[in-house]
């Protein structure tokens, strides 16, 4: 079974600064995907970024980038130039790449607050 | 285009009553997932539908929970004889194929009194 651990229940950052959210995972799979989802107070889960395990290059989406360390099973999210709208719960998630059920396994989440 | 929709947005019920939660996936998406988000347990997988295949019910917490998907589109999650521990946000997600990213609906917040 897979497990995903987010060790930071809460974090805060000043507007325009950079913040890094941590995520580690445990799996025996070799083919898998990792995700960061954002959940604002509206409850809508929004995909922030996705990383395929077979790709060594770290994924980047505008101000969001990841540091994917496969050997260490670490998948951190860096948010640059933080904006007030980034305030939300952030969930790290794992999904296997093969088999028949592609369910997501989530961490407990990190509540990020961006302060003006 | 339209995203995943869920109804009702909020539901308050009394212990022992049955409830039905609805999910309308994005048109053309063949895979549909239900998850439960509760304070104590975080986000948990409940059930998965893929096309016409038998659903994967491995995440359902008890036999009071069931789900169906009619015509490969709309899905209904039913909770019978609700208990207070069923209080949670129930999220639905769909994906165009099993390998693709899951797109989530806004969820239904269920409160069992």
Interface residues (C-beta under 8 A of the other chain):
Chain A: X35 X37 X42 X43 X44 X45 X46 X47 X50 X91 X97 X100 X101 X102 X103 X104 X105 X106 X107 X108 X109
Chain B: X31 X33 X35 X42 X43 X45 X48 X50 X56 X58 X59 X89 X91 X93 X95 X98 X99 X101 X102 X103 X104 X105 X106 X107 X109
